[in-house]
Amino acid sequence: MKKKSFLHVSLVVCTVIFGISYRAIEKNKRLKTNEIKEDSAKKIEVESRTLEQVYTQFSDLKDQYDVIIVGASGAGMAAAIEAKDAGLNPVIIEKMPAAGGNTAKSSSGMNASTTKFQEAEGIEDSNDAFYEETLAGGYGTNDKELLRYFVDHSAAAIDWLDENGMTLDNLTITGGMNQKRTHRPSEGSAIGGYLVKGLLKAVHKRNIPILVNARVIRLNKNGGKVNEVTIKIKGLEPKMLTGKAVIVATGGFGASKEMIEAVRPDLKDYVTTNHKGSTGDGIKMIEKLGGQAIDMDQIQIHPTVQQDKGILIGEVVRGEGAILVNHKGNRFVNELTTRDKVSAAINELPEKSAYLIFDQGVRDRAKAIDFYEKKGYVSSGKDIEELVEKVNLPSNQLHTTVITWNQSVANKIDKEFNRTTAMENDLAKPNYYAIKIAPGIHYTMGGIKVNTQAEVLNKEHQPIEGLYAAGELAGGLHGTNRIGGNSVAEIIVFGRQAGQQAAEYVKSQQHELNSAVY
Ligand SMILES: Cc1cc2nc3c(=O)[nH]c(=O)nc-3n(C[C@H](O)[C@H](O)[C@H](O)COP(=O)(O)OP(=O)(O)OC[C@H]3O[C@@H](n4cnc5c(N)ncnc54)[C@H](O)[C@@H]3O)c2cc1C
């Protein structure tokens, strides 16, 4: 009896073990087949999972959404949040392994007028002053309708960011502006990382999917409306994604040597401050659909770029009081005139490079310098003598230059170069610092022609139905010279507008459909 039950138990155990092993082998087989079949897709998914930020898995992507947003940029994410808040179902497609684009690199801040944060500091500003100064900076060539919409909605953009957890309550100034209207995070840190983190948080809170490592290679028109994109993921067949409207927010082309050389051969050997995905994809795709690209040869050269790796030394450093000196230790330009003029002055120097000089006060007020220091770009000394041992500048002359500058700050008059802004603080607090800089490609003012509704216009100046664009890929707002701080403001003002307008369009289409049915 005992023997019988032992045999019975053994048989059951063996059956269970066999069953489990069989299932395990089968599962393994299935996994292997899937692994081979979906190797590329999985690789992308694993890459996505390993990122600090968890992105949507390719397998979770649906075939259809209300609004397709191309580019997980500042403009793209602002658009997605607005579209979602208007009750739609948006998706964001990003070609790089992470969201952020050039927005993540932005450093100095975001311009806006008549904000609650300016008011709190007693700064009297007006939208008209912001308009006029921007227009003067662009030599009157800015698209005036876009500019009017932009300044009038800048304070609301600051409020909207604040409501979404991104508080920009620390004010500074950039070249070409007469008021402190450049808004930064409270502790004065670089704006880009802070914004991208905040926008991603707001996107995730709303469960908006973001697919990364997915390049949009074509925008498709069906029945006269743009409502589809073709996506290419490495190792996979191209995939079509259908929507009811498409917002393109793919940024500029400052990292495309080919496009730069085509429009400005004189700049072909310049370093660029842009992220490597800034290759003008959206501009090219929209042109193929009949959109117009304007001002393409208007490329902004930033005067203060560290040349080894094209790292921008943000305008905030001058905005907080730094001066520029040539290799003889002399100032040679109003450091806070517009970027084109400062760049031209540097290029006229025999060495075509210069030094930013500042003290501990500037160092403390412009937190972006922490990053430059970590990269090894900042030379320092407890006094001017110690500083010049590390950089190739004549001690006596640099000494004289700093003393003269401090007198100008005290008298509030810069007799040499007529600088009138960023003169609240002298350079008298040791340690002293220097960063060697020269101009580099920084921003592409030209791009796709849009109207104030962020609709893309065709060559007859009519909207291309279903197609919206916002951010650096759009042209016109800045004319031939962009003011520092105006691009981050542009991506929020017009990114929001693109999301709202696309939502209205999709709803109106739905309404028309419903009316036709009943
Ligand atoms: C170093 C640096 C500092 C700056 N500092 C400031 C500043 O302080 N203040 C200011 O106002 N401006 C600043 N700017 C300019 C400003 O940051 C940018 O102009 C702005 O952030 C651009 O935002 P965007 O949303 O239009 O595009 P981006 O932020 O560049 O994003 C575009 C996104 O689209 C993606 N993409 C491109 N093509 C495709 C495709 N085919 N398919 C899918 N995805 C695609 C890109 O990978 C990228 O993620 C700075 C720029 C740089 C480079």
The ligand as an SDF file (V2000), in Angstrom:
LIG
                    3D

 53 58  0  0  0  0  0  0  0  0999 V2000
   23.4450   76.1620  -25.4720 C   0  0  0  0  0  0  0  0  0  0  0  0
   22.1600   76.9110  -25.6930 C   0  0  0  0  0  0  0  0  0  0  0  0
   21.7220   77.8290  -24.7620 C   0  0  0  0  0  0  0  0  0  0  0  0
   20.5340   78.5400  -24.9640 C   0  0  0  0  0  0  0  0  0  0  0  0
   20.0950   79.4010  -24.0080 N   0  0  0  0  0  0  0  0  0  0  0  0
   18.9270   80.0630  -24.2020 C   0  0  0  0  0  0  0  0  0  0  0  0
   18.3910   80.9040  -23.1990 C   0  0  0  0  0  0  0  0  0  0  0  0
   18.9280   81.0160  -22.1090 O   0  0  0  0  0  0  0  0  0  0  0  0
   17.2510   81.5780  -23.4730 N   0  0  0  0  0  0  0  0  0  0  0  0
   16.5920   81.4660  -24.6650 C   0  0  0  0  0  0  0  0  0  0  0  0
   15.5660   82.0970  -24.8520 O   0  0  0  0  0  0  0  0  0  0  0  0
   17.0710   80.6390  -25.6150 N   0  0  0  0  0  0  0  0  0  0  0  0
   18.1920   79.9180  -25.4120 C   0  0  0  0  0  0  0  0  0  0  0  0
   18.6490   79.0720  -26.3660 N   0  0  0  0  0  0  0  0  0  0  0  0
   17.8060   78.8060  -27.5320 C   0  0  0  0  0  0  0  0  0  0  0  0
   16.6530   77.8850  -27.1070 C   0  0  0  0  0  0  0  0  0  0  0  0
   17.0810   77.0070  -26.0980 O   0  0  0  0  0  0  0  0  0  0  0  0
   16.1310   77.0550  -28.2530 C   0  0  0  0  0  0  0  0  0  0  0  0
   15.9540   77.8570  -29.3820 O   0  0  0  0  0  0  0  0  0  0  0  0
   14.8010   76.4290  -27.9050 C   0  0  0  0  0  0  0  0  0  0  0  0
   14.8960   75.7440  -26.6840 O   0  0  0  0  0  0  0  0  0  0  0  0
   14.3440   75.4960  -29.0070 C   0  0  0  0  0  0  0  0  0  0  0  0
   13.2350   74.7840  -28.5370 O   0  0  0  0  0  0  0  0  0  0  0  0
   12.3550   73.9290  -29.5140 P   0  0  0  0  0  0  0  0  0  0  0  0
   11.2910   73.3550  -28.6560 O   0  0  0  0  0  0  0  0  0  0  0  0
   11.9350   74.6900  -30.6860 O   0  0  0  0  0  0  0  0  0  0  0  0
   13.3500   72.8070  -30.0680 O   0  0  0  0  0  0  0  0  0  0  0  0
   14.3550   71.8290  -29.3060 P   0  0  0  0  0  0  0  0  0  0  0  0
   14.3650   72.0660  -27.8430 O   0  0  0  0  0  0  0  0  0  0  0  0
   15.6540   71.8790  -30.0160 O   0  0  0  0  0  0  0  0  0  0  0  0
   13.6990   70.3950  -29.5230 O   0  0  0  0  0  0  0  0  0  0  0  0
   13.4330   69.8540  -30.7910 C   0  0  0  0  0  0  0  0  0  0  0  0
   13.2470   68.3630  -30.5740 C   0  0  0  0  0  0  0  0  0  0  0  0
   12.7770   67.7440  -31.7580 O   0  0  0  0  0  0  0  0  0  0  0  0
   13.4930   66.5390  -31.9560 C   0  0  0  0  0  0  0  0  0  0  0  0
   13.4690   66.1940  -33.3740 N   0  0  0  0  0  0  0  0  0  0  0  0
   14.1100   66.8190  -34.3880 C   0  0  0  0  0  0  0  0  0  0  0  0
   13.8370   66.2110  -35.5530 N   0  0  0  0  0  0  0  0  0  0  0  0
   12.9920   65.1820  -35.2740 C   0  0  0  0  0  0  0  0  0  0  0  0
   12.3630   64.1740  -36.0620 C   0  0  0  0  0  0  0  0  0  0  0  0
   12.5580   64.0890  -37.3930 N   0  0  0  0  0  0  0  0  0  0  0  0
   11.5620   63.2690  -35.4560 N   0  0  0  0  0  0  0  0  0  0  0  0
   11.3650   63.3140  -34.1100 C   0  0  0  0  0  0  0  0  0  0  0  0
   11.9650   64.2370  -33.3070 N   0  0  0  0  0  0  0  0  0  0  0  0
   12.7510   65.1630  -33.8780 C   0  0  0  0  0  0  0  0  0  0  0  0
   14.8890   66.8870  -31.4430 C   0  0  0  0  0  0  0  0  0  0  0  0
   15.6510   65.7410  -31.1940 O   0  0  0  0  0  0  0  0  0  0  0  0
   14.5590   67.6900  -30.1980 C   0  0  0  0  0  0  0  0  0  0  0  0
   14.3910   66.8950  -29.0750 O   0  0  0  0  0  0  0  0  0  0  0  0
   19.8130   78.3380  -26.1580 C   0  0  0  0  0  0  0  0  0  0  0  0
   20.2570   77.4090  -27.1020 C   0  0  0  0  0  0  0  0  0  0  0  0
   21.4140   76.6900  -26.8880 C   0  0  0  0  0  0  0  0  0  0  0  0
   21.8780   75.6960  -27.9100 C   0  0  0  0  0  0  0  0  0  0  0  0
  1  2  1  0
  2  3  1  0
  2 52  2  0
  3  4  2  0
  4  5  1  0
  4 50  1  0
  5  6  2  0
  6  7  1  0
  6 13  1  0
  7  8  2  0
  7  9  1  0
  9 10  1  0
 10 11  2  0
 10 12  1  0
 12 13  2  0
 13 14  1  0
 14 15  1  0
 14 50  1  0
 15 16  1  0
 16 17  1  0
 16 18  1  0
 18 19  1  0
 18 20  1  0
 20 21  1  0
 20 22  1  0
 22 23  1  0
 23 24  1  0
 24 25  2  0
 24 26  1  0
 24 27  1  0
 27 28  1  0
 28 29  2  0
 28 30  1  0
 28 31  1  0
 31 32  1  0
 32 33  1  0
 33 34  1  0
 33 48  1  0
 34 35  1  0
 35 36  1  0
 35 46  1  0
 36 37  1  0
 36 45  1  0
 37 38  2  0
 38 39  1  0
 39 40  1  0
 39 45  2  0
 40 41  1  0
 40 42  2  0
 42 43  1  0
 43 44  2  0
 44 45  1  0
 46 47  1  0
 46 48  1  0
 48 49  1  0
 50 51  2  0
 51 52  1  0
 52 53  1  0
M  END
$$$$
